[in-house]
Amino acid sequence: MVRFIATCGYLGYLPASGTCASLAALGVYYAVRNHPVVILVLTACLLIAGFWASGKMEDMAGRKDPHEIVIDEFSAQLLVFVFVPYSLWAMITGFFLFRLLDIVKLPPVRRLESLPRGIGIMCDDIAVALVINAGFHLFRLMAP
């Protein structure tokens, strides 16, 4: 069960596993795009499961932040869209911004990776997602 959750149904074993998990999350987001409360609850449940499973999976793997753990990308990609009105533009922009900032990891975000176990695995992606989500909401407020 730990491996299944941490790897998002074994997506973590594919090449470009983080991108694959983010794309899978886009599919889930698209399926529930008209139900913002469902997106919120699903995201919250996946984040909680991610903290638990990624910490356990790190212990099982015997190394810090194994590449096959992708629940962090999957759940944080959904977090990008919490209470963001659906549009194809938002979906594409949110995906590309999330992948770019997750890969680049600016210094404040990079420091979160050093937190212990599942906390470090999850928190850097959560921080990136929250910044993008806030950007969407600020952009919407500033739009004419």
MITIVEX-231324 format. One record per atom (N, C-alpha, C): x, y, z; residue in one letter; atom name. Coordinates in steps of 0.1 Angstrom, whole numbers, plus 5000, padded with zeros to 4 digits. Layout:
// MITIVEX-231324
 east north   up rest atom
    X     Y    Z    A   CA
...
END
This chain:
// MITIVEX-231324
 east north   up rest atom
 5008  4988 5000    M    N
 5000  5000 5000    M   CA
 5009  5013 5000    M    C
 5019  5013 5008    V    N
 5028  5024 5009    V   CA
 5034  5027 4995    V    C
 5040  5017 4989    R    N
 5046  5018 4976    R   CA
 5036  5023 4965    R    C
 5024  5018 4966    F    N
 5013  5022 4956    F   CA
 5010  5037 4957    F    C
 5008  5041 4970    I    N
 5005  5055 4972    I   CA
 5017  5064 4969    I    C
 5029  5061 4974    A    N
 5040  5070 4972    A   CA
 5044  5071 4957    A    C
 5042  5060 4949    T    N
 5045  5061 4935    T   CA
 5033  5064 4926    T    C
 5022  5067 4932    C    N
 5010  5071 4925    C   CA
 5006  5059 4915    C    C
 5004  5048 4921    G    N
 5000  5037 4912    G   CA
 5012  5032 4903    G    C
 5024  5034 4908    Y    N
 5036  5029 4901    Y   CA
 5041  5039 4890    Y    C
 5034  5051 4889    L    N
 5039  5061 4879    L   CA
 5054  5065 4882    L    C
 5058  5063 4894    G    N
 5071  5067 4898    G   CA
 5082  5059 4892    G    C
 5078  5048 4886    Y    N
 5088  5039 4880    Y   CA
 5090  5042 4865    Y    C
 5082  5052 4860    L    N
 5083  5056 4846    L   CA
 5094  5066 4844    L    C
 5099  5067 4831    P    N
 5109  5078 4829    P   CA
 5101  5091 4830    P    C
 5108  5102 4834    A    N
 5102  5115 4837    A   CA
 5090  5113 4846    A    C
 5093  5106 4857    S    N
 5082  5102 4866    S   CA
 5074  5114 4873    S    C
 5081  5125 4876    G    N
 5075  5136 4882    G   CA
 5066  5143 4872    G    C
 5070  5144 4859    T    N
 5061  5150 4849    T   CA
 5049  5141 4846    T    C
 5052  5127 4846    C    N
 5041  5118 4844    C   CA
 5030  5119 4855    C    C
 5035  5121 4868    A    N
 5025  5122 4879    A   CA
 5018  5135 4878    A    C
 5025  5146 4874    S    N
 5018  5159 4872    S   CA
 5007  5158 4861    S    C
 5011  5152 4850    L    N
 5001  5150 4839    L   CA
 4989  5142 4844    L    C
 4992  5131 4852    A    N
 4980  5123 4857    A   CA
 4972  5132 4866    A    C
 4978  5140 4874    A    N
 4970  5149 4882    A   CA
 4962  5159 4874    A    C
 4967  5163 4863    L    N
 4959  5172 4854    L   CA
 4946  5165 4849    L    C
 4948  5152 4846    G    N
 4936  5144 4842    G   CA
 4926  5143 4853    G    C
 4930  5141 4865    V    N
 4921  5141 4877    V   CA
 4914  5155 4878    V    C
 4923  5165 4878    Y    N
 4917  5179 4879    Y   CA
 4907  5181 4868    Y    C
 4910  5178 4856    Y    N
 4900  5180 4845    Y   CA
 4887  5173 4848    Y    C
 4888  5160 4853    A    N
 4876  5152 4856    A   CA
 4867  5159 4866    A    C
 4873  5166 4876    V    N
 4865  5172 4887    V   CA
 4865  5187 4887    V    C
 4869  5193 4875    R    N
 4871  5207 4874    R   CA
 4859  5216 4878    R    C
 4847  5211 4877    N    N
 4835  5219 4880    N   CA
 4831  5217 4895    N    C
 4839  5210 4903    H    N
 4835  5208 4917    H   CA
 4847  5212 4926    H    C
 4847  5225 4929    P    N
 4859  5230 4937    P   CA
 4860  5224 4951    P    C
 4849  5220 4957    V    N
 4851  5214 4970    V   CA
 4856  5200 4969    V    C
 4853  5193 4958    V    N
 4859  5179 4956    V   CA
 4874  5181 4954    V    C
 4878  5191 4946    I    N
 4892  5193 4944    I   CA
 4899  5195 4957    I    C
 4893  5204 4965    L    N
 4899  5207 4978    L   CA
 4900  5195 4987    L    C
 4890  5187 4989    V    N
 4890  5175 4997    V   CA
 4899  5165 4992    V    C
 4899  5162 4979    L    N
 4908  5152 4973    L   CA
 4922  5156 4975    L    C
 4925  5169 4973    T    N
 4939  5174 4974    T   CA
 4943  5172 4989    T    C
 4935  5176 4998    A    N
 4938  5175 5012    A   CA
 4941  5160 5016    A    C
 4933  5151 5011    C    N
 4935  5137 5014    C   CA
 4948  5132 5008    C    C
 4951  5136 4996    L    N
 4963  5131 4989    L   CA
 4975  5137 4996    L    C
 4974  5149 5001    L    N
 4986  5155 5008    L   CA
 4989  5148 5021    L    C
 4978  5145 5028    I    N
 4980  5137 5041    I   CA
 4986  5123 5038    I    C
 4980  5117 5028    A    N
 4985  5104 5024    A   CA
 5000  5105 5019    A    C
 5003  5116 5013    G    N
 5016  5118 5007    G   CA
 5027  5119 5019    G    C
 5023  5127 5029    F    N
 5032  5128 5040    F   CA
 5035  5115 5046    F    C
 5025  5107 5048    W    N
 5026  5094 5054    W   CA
 5034  5084 5045    W    C
 5030  5083 5033    A    N
 5036  5073 5024    A   CA
 5050  5076 5020    A    C
 5053  5089 5018    S    N
 5066  5093 5013    S   CA
 5076  5090 5024    S    C
 5073  5093 5036    G    N
 5082  5090 5048    G   CA
 5085  5075 5049    G    C
 5074  5067 5048    K    N
 5076  5053 5049    K   CA
 5084  5047 5037    K    C
 5081  5053 5025    M    N
 5088  5048 5013    M   CA
 5103  5052 5014    M    C
 5106  5063 5019    E    N
 5120  5067 5021    E   CA
 5127  5057 5030    E    C
 5120  5053 5041    D    N
 5126  5043 5050    D   CA
 5128  5030 5042    D    C
 5118  5026 5035    M    N
 5119  5013 5027    M   CA
 5131  5013 5017    M    C
 5132  5025 5010    A    N
 5143  5026 5000    A   CA
 5157  5027 5006    A    C
 5157  5032 5018    G    N
 5170  5034 5025    G   CA
 5178  5046 5020    G    C
 5171  5055 5013    R    N
 5178  5067 5008    R   CA
 5169  5079 5008    R    C
 5174  5091 5009    K    N
 5167  5103 5010    K   CA
 5160  5107 4996    K    C
 5147  5109 4997    D    N
 5139  5114 4986    D   CA
 5141  5106 4973    D    C
 5138  5092 4973    P    N
 5139  5084 4961    P   CA
 5131  5090 4950    P    C
 5137  5089 4938    H    N
 5130  5095 4926    H   CA
 5117  5088 4923    H    C
 5114  5076 4927    E    N
 5102  5070 4924    E   CA
 5090  5075 4933    E    C
 5093  5083 4943    I    N
 5082  5089 4951    I   CA
 5077  5101 4942    I    C
 5064  5100 4938    V    N
 5058  5111 4930    V   CA
 5045  5116 4936    V    C
 5041  5111 4947    I    N
 5029  5116 4954    I   CA
 5030  5131 4956    I    C
 5042  5135 4959    D    N
 5044  5150 4961    D   CA
 5041  5158 4949    D    C
 5045  5154 4937    E    N
 5042  5161 4925    E   CA
 5027  5160 4922    E    C
 5021  5148 4923    F    N
 5007  5146 4920    F   CA
 4998  5154 4929    F    C
 5000  5154 4942    S    N
 4991  5161 4951    S   CA
 4994  5176 4950    S    C
 5006  5180 4948    A    N
 5009  5195 4947    A   CA
 5004  5200 4934    A    C
 5004  5192 4923    Q    N
 4999  5197 4911    Q   CA
 4984  5200 4912    Q    C
 4977  5192 4920    L    N
 4963  5195 4922    L   CA
 4961  5207 4931    L    C
 4970  5209 4941    L    N
 4969  5221 4949    L   CA
 4971  5234 4941    L    C
 4978  5233 4930    V    N
 4979  5245 4922    V   CA
 4965  5250 4918    V    C
 4955  5242 4916    F    N
 4942  5245 4911    F   CA
 4931  5247 4921    F    C
 4934  5246 4934    V    N
 4924  5247 4944    V   CA
 4917  5261 4943    V    C
 4904  5261 4941    F    N
 4896  5273 4939    F   CA
 4901  5282 4928    F    C
 4907  5277 4918    V    N
 4911  5284 4906    V   CA
 4900  5280 4896    V    C
 4893  5290 4890    P    N
 4883  5286 4880    P   CA
 4890  5279 4868    P    C
 4883  5269 4863    Y    N
 4889  5262 4852    Y   CA
 4889  5270 4839    Y    C
 4900  5269 4833    S    N
 4902  5273 4819    S   CA
 4914  5265 4813    S    C
 4914  5263 4800    L    N
 4925  5256 4794    L   CA
 4938  5264 4797    L    C
 4937  5277 4796    W    N
 4949  5285 4798    W   CA
 4954  5283 4812    W    C
 4946  5283 4823    A    N
 4950  5281 4836    A   CA
 4956  5267 4838    A    C
 4950  5257 4832    M    N
 4955  5243 4833    M   CA
 4969  5242 4827    M    C
 4971  5247 4815    I    N
 4984  5246 4808    I   CA
 4994  5254 4816    I    C
 4991  5267 4819    T    N
 5000  5275 4827    T   CA
 5004  5269 4840    T    C
 4994  5264 4847    G    N
 4996  5258 4860    G   CA
 5006  5246 4859    G    C
 5004  5238 4849    F    N
 5012  5226 4847    F   CA
 5027  5230 4845    F    C
 5028  5239 4835    F    N
 5042  5243 4831    F   CA
 5049  5251 4842    F    C
 5042  5260 4848    L    N
 5048  5267 4860    L   CA
 5052  5258 4871    L    C
 5044  5248 4874    F    N
 5047  5239 4885    F   CA
 5059  5230 4881    F    C
 5059  5225 4869    R    N
 5071  5217 4866    R   CA
 5084  5225 4866    R    C
 5083  5237 4860    L    N
 5095  5245 4859    L   CA
 5100  5248 4873    L    C
 5091  5253 4882    L    N
 5095  5257 4895    L   CA
 5099  5245 4904    L    C
 5093  5234 4902    D    N
 5096  5222 4909    D   CA
 5110  5217 4905    D    C
 5114  5218 4893    I    N
 5127  5214 4888    I   CA
 5138  5224 4892    I    C
 5135  5237 4890    V    N
 5145  5247 4893    V   CA
 5147  5249 4908    V    C
 5137  5248 4916    K    N
 5137  5249 4931    K   CA
 5145  5262 4935    K    C
 5139  5273 4936    L    N
 5145  5285 4941    L   CA
 5149  5283 4955    L    C
 5159  5291 4960    P    N
 5166  5289 4973    P   CA
 5156  5287 4985    P    C
 5146  5295 4987    P    N
 5138  5293 4999    P   CA
 5131  5279 4998    P    C
 5127  5275 4986    V    N
 5120  5262 4984    V   CA
 5130  5251 4986    V    C
 5142  5252 4980    R    N
 5152  5242 4981    R   CA
 5155  5238 4995    R    C
 5155  5248 5005    R    N
 5158  5245 5019    R   CA
 5148  5236 5025    R    C
 5135  5236 5020    L    N
 5125  5228 5025    L   CA
 5128  5213 5023    L    C
 5136  5210 5013    E    N
 5139  5196 5010    E   CA
 5147  5190 5021    E    C
 5154  5198 5029    S    N
 5163  5193 5039    S   CA
 5155  5189 5052    S    C
 5142  5192 5052    L    N
 5134  5188 5064    L   CA
 5133  5172 5064    L    C
 5131  5166 5075    P    N
 5132  5152 5076    P   CA
 5121  5144 5069    P    C
 5125  5133 5064    R    N
 5116  5123 5058    R   CA
 5105  5128 5049    R    C
 5093  5124 5051    G    N
 5082  5128 5042    G   CA
 5079  5143 5042    G    C
 5083  5150 5053    I    N
 5080  5164 5054    I   CA
 5088  5171 5043    I    C
 5101  5168 5042    G    N
 5109  5174 5032    G   CA
 5105  5171 5018    G    C
 5101  5158 5016    I    N
 5097  5154 5002    I   CA
 5085  5162 4998    I    C
 5075  5164 5007    M    N
 5063  5170 5003    M   CA
 5063  5185 5003    M    C
 5070  5191 5013    C    N
 5069  5206 5015    C   CA
 5075  5214 5004    C    C
 5085  5210 4997    D    N
 5090  5218 4986    D   CA
 5080  5219 4975    D    C
 5073  5208 4972    D    N
 5063  5208 4961    D   CA
 5051  5216 4966    D    C
 5047  5215 4978    I    N
 5036  5223 4984    I   CA
 5039  5238 4983    I    C
 5051  5242 4986    A    N
 5054  5256 4986    A   CA
 5053  5261 4972    A    C
 5058  5254 4962    V    N
 5057  5258 4948    V   CA
 5043  5259 4944    V    C
 5035  5249 4948    A    N
 5021  5249 4944    A   CA
 5013  5261 4950    A    C
 5016  5264 4963    L    N
 5010  5275 4969    L   CA
 5013  5289 4963    L    C
 5026  5290 4959    V    N
 5030  5303 4952    V   CA
 5022  5304 4939    V    C
 5021  5293 4931    I    N
 5014  5294 4918    I   CA
 4999  5297 4920    I    C
 4993  5290 4930    N    N
 4979  5291 4933    N   CA
 4977  5306 4937    N    C
 4985  5311 4946    A    N
 4983  5325 4950    A   CA
 4985  5335 4938    A    C
 4994  5332 4929    G    N
 4996  5340 4917    G   CA
 4983  5340 4908    G    C
 4977  5328 4907    F    N
 4965  5327 4899    F   CA
 4954  5336 4906    F    C
 4953  5336 4919    H    N
 4943  5344 4926    H   CA
 4946  5359 4925    H    C
 4958  5362 4926    L    N
 4962  5377 4925    L   CA
 4960  5382 4911    L    C
 4963  5373 4901    F    N
 4961  5377 4887    F   CA
 4946  5379 4884    F    C
 4938  5371 4890    R    N
 4923  5372 4888    R   CA
 4918  5385 4895    R    C
 4923  5388 4906    L    N
 4919  5400 4913    L   CA
 4923  5413 4906    L    C
 4935  5412 4899    M    N
 4940  5424 4892    M   CA
 4934  5425 4878    M    C
 4928  5415 4873    A    N
 4923  5415 4859    A   CA
 4911  5425 4858    A    C
 4910  5432 4847    P    N
 4899  5442 4846    P   CA
 4885  5436 4845    P    C
END
